[in-house]
């Protein structure tokens, strides 16, 4: 069960106050996807992972958090064109806006997260072209995040996530190039990578769960 409650927030960009519904608690049942998208019920709460200020349009995971974003960053052409990505739903667009702002302030981790969320939202809308484009855009940011990650376990997890993002972006040759000799001391992660390589060789870009790879 997922619970929600309303909270007033002050936009970090313009100072306007507005009310948002936020997650109080949630639970997950089943296996996550190989890119770590959670199963239900938390999966269905994706629309609460981004907030939009109704006054100025500032978009972020939490509009109340301190930010380096400037108003002029929302006036770039991509804010209206979405870089040509054919989004069909507002949620995907909101995530893309959050990505644009994160990228503008050189926040690679948030940029990657917002692009992946945009891909997930597009997946839900069965908008394959938009989801594919978002994953391709996300990869350079994920690469930077991996390079900067100092904690070994977290880095390994991110590398396994990257294999899925690459495969679902139909970059099959890149999966084999990066992971042909990949191995670590974690049996589960090694098994997932073997599964990813097998699916990539079959040019299979479908969504799979961790359970599917076992």
N, C-alpha and C positions, 0 to 999 in steps of 0.2 A: 504494500500500500504506500502511496505517495501522498504526503500532506503538504499543504501550502499555507502561507499567511501573507498578508499585505504589510508593506513597510514603505515609509516615506523616505525618499532619497533626494539628495541635493546634487545636481549635475556638477561635476568637477570642471566643466568647461564654461558654462554660462551662469551657474548658480541657481538655476530654476529648480524648484521642488516639485516632485511628482510621486505618485504612488505606483509601486510595482508589486507583483505577486512573486514571491520567492519560495524556493523549496524548503520546507521545514525538515522533512525526513523522507527517505525513500528506501526501497529494497530492490534487489535484483534476483531473478530466478532464471537459471540456465547458464549457458556458456557465452562469454563475450566473443565478439568477432575477432579476427586475427589482427585488426588494427586497434583492438581494445575498446571498440564501441560496446557499451554495456548492454546486457539483455534487458527485457522488460522486468520491472516496471520503469526503472530509471531511464531506459532508452526513450520512452515516450515523453520524457520531460525535457527534450532537447530545446524546445522553444523558450525555456527559462535560462538558457546558457548565454543569452545576449540581451542587452537592454538598449533602448533608444530613447534619448531625451525628446519629449514631445515638443519642446520649444526650439532647440537649436539643431537637433538631429544627430548630436554626438552619439556614437554607437560603441559599446564596449561590453565586456563580460560583466562589469560592475561600473556603472557610470559615476559612482561616488568616489572611486579610488583616484588618488592623485595621478595626474597624467601630464605628459610633455606635449600632448596634442595641441595644435593651434587651430583656430577656426578656419584659416585659409586652406588647411589640409583637406577640408571637405569640399573645396571648390575646384578640385582637379577634374579633368574630363572623365576619368574612370569612375567617379562617383555616380555619374549618370549613365555611362556606357557599360560599366562592369567589364571593361576590356573585351567587349564582344561576346562574353559568355551568355548563352541563352537561358537565363534563369526564368522560371515560371512561377515562383512563389516568393513571398515577402521575406520569409525566414532565411532563405538562402541569400537573398540580397542583403539582409541585415548582417549576416555573418561576413559577407564579402566586404561590406563597409567597415566592419570592425577590423578585418584583415588589412585593408588599405591604410587605416590609421596606425595600426601596430607596425606595419612595414615602414611608414613614414617616420616613425620615431625609433627605428632600428631595433624593434622588439621581435626578434626572430621566433622565439618560443610561442608568443601569442599569435603572431602572423600564421605560423604553421597550424596552431590549434584552431583558429578561426576558419582557415581554408579547409581543414579536415571536417569541421562541423558543417561548412557550406556543402561539402561533398555528401555528407550523411543526409542533410536535409534534402538535397537533390535526389539522392537515392530513394528517399521516402516518396518523392514525387514522381519516381520512375523517369527522371530526367537524366538519362545516361550521358548526354553530351556535356551538360554542365558539371556533373559529378567527375567526369574524366578530366575536364579542363582544370577543375579545382585541385585534383590530386597532382596533376602535372606541375601546377604552380607551387604546390606545397613542398615538393621534394627538395628544392634548393634551400628552403628555410629549415627543413628537417635535417639536412646535411650539416648546416651550421650549428644547429642545436646539439647534434651528436658530437661534433668536433669539440665543442666547449664543455661537454658533460664530463666531469671529473670522477663521479661516483660510478664504479664499474658495473654494478648490477643495473643501475638505471640506464647506462649507456648500452648494455647488451639488450635490454628491453626495447630501447628506441631503435636499435639496429634491426630487431625482429619486426617491429612495426613498419620500418622503412621497406622491408621486403614485401609486405602486403600492399603498401601504398604504391610501390613500383609496379607490382603485378596488376593491381586493379587500374593503374594508369596505362596498362597495356605496354609497359616498357619491359617486355619479357627478356630481351637480351641483357639488359642491365641487371636483372635479377641474377642471372647466371654469372655475369661478369663479377659482381660484387660478392656472391655467396658460394661460388664453386668450392672454395677451400675454407669456408667459414665453419668454425667449431668453437665451442666453449665447454665449460665443465657442467653445464646444466642440460640434463637429458631432455627435458621438455622443450627447451628452446632449440636444441639441435634437431629434434623431431619436427618442429614447426618449420624450420628452414628447409629441411629435406622435402617436406610437403609443398612448400612454396616453390621450390625449384622444379618439382615434378609438375605442378600446375602450370608454371611458366613455360615449360617445354611443350605442354599441351596447348599453350596460348589460351588458357582459361583465366578470365578476369572476373569470375563470379565471386560473390561474397561467401566466405566460409567462416565458421566459428573455430575456436581453439579445439573444441571436441572433435570437429571434423578432421583435424590434423593428427589426431592421436591414433 
